[in-house]
Amino acid sequence: MSAAAAEIYPAEAVRRPLDAGAPVTYWRLGETVEARYDVPDQPMSGEMDPFFFLTKHKNFIPHEYPCRTRFAGERREKRPQVAAASRCERVWLPFASPRVDLSGFWFRPTVIGTWAETVIEAEEAGTAIFRLRTCGGAILFVNGSEAGWVAPYGRNLETAEEFSVPLAKGANDIRIWFDDLAERDARYYFQLDYLSGPAASLALPVTIPAQYADAMEAALSAMRFEQPAYMSGEVALVTGNGLPLDVRVEVSVEGDFMSIDEPVRFEHVLAAGHTRIPVADVSELPADFRHFHVTLSAGGYAVTRVFGVEICHADRQGQAPAGLAQRIDEAFREVADYAEADTVRALARLAIGRAGLETEEMISAALPAIEDCHDCADFILVPLLWCRITYGKDLTEALRARIDDAILGYRYWMDEPGNDVQWYFSENHALLFHTAAYLAGDLLPDATFRRSGRRGGEQSATGAARVRAWLDHFEKWEMAEFNSAPYFPIDLKGLCALYALAPDADISTRAGKAILRLLEIVARSAHHGVLTGAQGRSYEHTLRAARSLELSALCRLVWGKGNYGSRFHALPQLALCLRDHGLKVPEELGGIVSIPAGTAQEWCFAQGENAFAKLYHYKTAAYAMGSASAYRWDQWGYQETVLHIRLGHDPDAQIWINHPGEVLQSGYGRPSYWGGCGTIPRVQQYRGLAVIRFACAREQPDFTHAWFPKSRFDAFEIADGMAVAAADGALVLLKTDTGLSEVTSGPTAGNELRAPGRASTWVVRLAAAEEHGSLEVFCNTFKHLTVTEAADGDLVVEDPDFGTVRFHADGRIAAEDRVVDPGTWTIGGHARTFA
């Protein structure tokens, strides 16, 4: 045993085999040290990029900020700078992930660094070859000696290097320092692969008997929520593995990276042999998709895993009022009473006469992010401007003065000097920046905006020109982040402000038309008030939050179908447009958002500049399915969800199929485990039939999967490479050519189906029970569906209802004596009704 290894190597250790070619996955970590990284204020050049997520090289985003330029100049291809002592006290368990992954979101440029350590036991002395992968920098130490370093510092772009090092017989101390510059979403991880060397095993030192540490890991590995989502009652976690000792359980309930809620914490004792952890009643928890950080500890040893689930107070909310005026009032009250305490909530409170100390404290708490130009501060600023413009008289003079000072000091676009990492390139951010500049300049026409040096009138005119250019682009090409549930509300946030507050009539009128167009797209792509379709950018916390996502609240406001969460961007703004500014939503959209029995709608349209995304949607009263047609087949993906299904009236009875971008669950990857696709499959859909063919990159995970929440179906069966389910009059069949297995343990147990391998073909068939009878009859009718590939690359399915369906290699589909050609689809779209 080396002297260095002896320093951290007690008698007890968790031991795992370490095969040649396998990653080293068990580590102890130090605290991540953080230091703000500022550069001199300077302008940038560039403009909105409607193609930024259509990645050319893996998922690398090409736009570079001055902070990265300087940081790379200081550190790229130079030995990383160790910024902390090597004290590693927290345990990293892999839970199937090959990496130590501490990715996250930082709102200002921040240098981050962390130590990691473990022990490798070698049966004999010999030379080992390691491969070290990271996006930032890393130094590898073996037995106290530096073995090598890497320093690519390419933002969120992985590189790898190999090192040959001697191992001693017995225990070898392995330490890694890794660091990076975090700019908003940061892929902060390393992976150490043991490519070759002496026969070896991992030996992670622990402070309790190894069998107890093993049992605690097994309990977390098997742990899951009892339900895939919660509307009422007790939220509880269960595990199939009882522990041989009592352990302390700490649960920290946190929002996603945008949440400003303080974590809600609970403590319990899980007695030996028990398998259920009651966390809290739904009424004690904030709504939205929440991450539960669960820590088990005993004898000074603690292990943590993150679990995600949706909380929605649907039972408290009940059915939506029948009248629009009552729903408007309900929306204001819901946001005023239950939303996260930000400027959107403050606006809702001011709109119903609730000015005062509590409202002013919400505004005051939001101002530092604007004053410091945090990323996403534009989300806060636009509703703040509405508060100041419309309800300024209800605020104290001191607060008005501080708001005005924040407005004058803010950076409204990249051509103004600054050193932030606000994201200027996506269409939703661009709209908010330009809207804010336009309205802020009009509010303070004679004041000087410090970064641009313009007087307010000039700042407003600059913003107005950019708003008009944005509207030009939108009216021609609409949403680059196509059909994305989380980005409808953000676009609506800006458009509602323009409609209600714009001093120029042409801008107000055009913004009103854009609002109605977005609502039409939602209505056509929704199933009973819940968006169901392909999305250009999605996240786990937006896919799984069917009820509490803000788009559900917007549907409740406009059409009386949906529920509320606790995070809002546009709900009170849209309510104000309806109540105070004369916005009228066409009544016929109500019959589209929830179509009656006996009819079906086929909706074909395109989104994005040059109509790069062709979208197909088909729905009946019983079911809906939407997909991206002829979209970037076999290319590296970002956050695109390319096929989405919903059954019946239960928003949680939903299915989507994707290739995970990472194995770590509840991670920050783009794509992640559920949000987006590592490799985008070939997807083609004809009415209730779809084929999904995956040909995934070798360095990506070797399975594809479906979200399949069994408890939300009335009946289901999974066998022989096929899954069928029935829910509220809808029937679905999923089938693959590589087999289909149910995940029975861990966070997604009861909710996930997997197909092995990087190459697989899925078939999806939907139908209504009123046409095809029981689940058994449906299964017998469609279980023989297969996909045959023709010599020209066409895929052919013989369907009992549609006959021969030919999915052409160029994206066209021929069936029922018609050809569906995505090449002809327009931004305006075309809807066809089937009786």
Buried (B, 14 or more C-beta within 10 A) or exposed (E): BBEBBEEBBEEBBBBBEBEBEBBBBBBBBBEBBBEEBEBEBEBBEEEBBBEBBBBEEBBBBEBBBBBBEBBBEEBEEEEBBEBBEBEBEEBBBBBEBBBBBBBBBBBBBBBBBBBBBBBBBBEEEBEBBBBBBBBBBBBBBBBEEEBBBBBBBBBBBBBEBEBEBBBBBBBBBBBBBBBBBBBBBBBBBBBBBBBEBBEBBBBBBBBBBBEBBBBBBBBBBBBBBBBBBBBEEBBBBBBBBBBBBEBEBBBBBBBBBBBBBEBBEBEBEBEEEBBEBEBBEBEEBBBBBBBBBBBBBBEEBBBBBBBBBBBBBBEBBEEBBEEBEEBBBBBBBBBBEBBBBBBBBBBBBBBBEBBEEEBBEBBBBBBEBBBBBBBBBBBBBBBBBBBBBBBBEBBEEEBBEBBBBBBBBBBBBBBBBBBBBBBBBBBBBBBBBBBBBBBBBBBBEEBBBBBBEBBBBBBBBBBBEBBBBBBEBBEEBBBBBBBBBBBBBBBBBBBBBBBBBBEBEEBBEBBBBBBBBBBBBBBBBBBBBBBBBBBBBBBBBBBBBBBBBBBBBBBBBBBBBBBBBBBBBBBBBBBBBBBEEEBEBEEEBBEBBBBEEEEBBBBBBBBBBEBBBBBBBBBBBBBBBBBBBBBBBBBBBBBBBBBBBBBBBBBBBBBBBBBBBBBBBBBBBBBBBBBBBBBBBBBBBBBBBBBBBBBBBEEBBEBBBBBBBBEBBBEBBBEEBBBBBBBBBBBBBBBBBBEBBBBEBBBBBBBBBBBBBBBBBBBBBBBBBEEBBEBEEBBEBBBEBEBEEEEEEBBBBEBEBBEEBBBBBEBBBBBBEEEBBBEEBEBEBEEEEEE
